[in-house]
Amino acid sequence: ARLALPAAMPRAAARQYARQALRQILGSLLAQDVDDVVLRKGPHGPVLADAAPDIRISLSYAANQCLIGLSARRAL
């Protein structure tokens, strides 16, 4: 998914904004309430806590864009 970030958003705020969008996407895919989708810090970015450990996540930022990549059981 491609996410447009608000212009001139500080990096930390952009990360929070993107993670909230990621939680909404994962909630929809996993048929869970967004509040039940818990992300934790992994060695290479966010990982799902408990719910679906086989889902791989990649977040990439460039200017005011964020790309969200998801994969089941395969590295991104």
C-alpha positions in Angstrom: 0.0 0.0 0.0 1.2 3.5 -0.6 0.4 6.1 2.0 0.7 9.9 1.4 2.1 11.6 4.5 1.1 15.1 5.4 3.6 17.7 4.1 6.5 18.6 6.3 5.6 16.1 8.9 8.5 15.3 11.3 10.0 11.8 11.0 8.7 10.6 14.4 5.2 11.8 13.6 5.3 10.2 10.2 6.3 6.9 11.7 3.3 7.0 14.1 1.0 8.0 11.3 2.2 5.1 9.1 2.0 2.6 12.0 -1.6 3.6 12.6 -2.4 3.0 8.9 -0.6 -0.3 9.1 -2.7 -1.3 12.2 -5.9 -0.5 10.3 -4.8 -2.6 7.3 -3.8 -5.5 9.5 -7.0 -5.3 11.5 -9.0 -5.5 8.3 -6.9 -8.5 7.0 -7.1 -10.3 10.3 -10.7 -9.5 11.0 -9.6 -7.8 14.3 -10.4 -4.5 15.9 -7.6 -2.0 15.2 -7.1 -1.7 19.0 -6.4 -5.5 19.1 -3.6 -5.2 16.6 -0.4 -4.8 18.6 2.9 -4.0 16.9 6.2 -4.4 18.6 9.7 -3.4 17.6 11.5 -6.2 15.8 15.1 -6.3 14.6 14.2 -4.9 11.2 11.1 -2.9 11.9 7.6 -3.6 13.3 6.3 -7.1 13.9 2.9 -8.3 15.0 2.7 -9.3 18.7 1.0 -12.7 19.1 -1.7 -12.5 16.4 0.0 -13.7 13.3 3.8 -14.2 13.7 4.2 -15.4 10.0 3.2 -12.0 8.6 6.3 -10.0 7.5 6.1 -6.2 7.5 8.1 -3.6 5.7 7.8 0.2 6.0 9.8 2.4 3.6 9.8 6.2 3.6 10.7 8.7 0.9 9.8 12.4 1.1 6.1 12.5 1.9 5.4 8.9 1.0 5.4 5.7 2.9 5.2 2.2 1.3 3.7 -0.5 3.4 4.6 -4.1 2.4 3.1 -7.2 3.8 4.0 -10.8 3.1 3.0 -14.2 4.6 5.9 -16.3 5.5 8.4 -14.7 3.1 10.9 -12.0 3.7 10.4 -8.7 2.1 
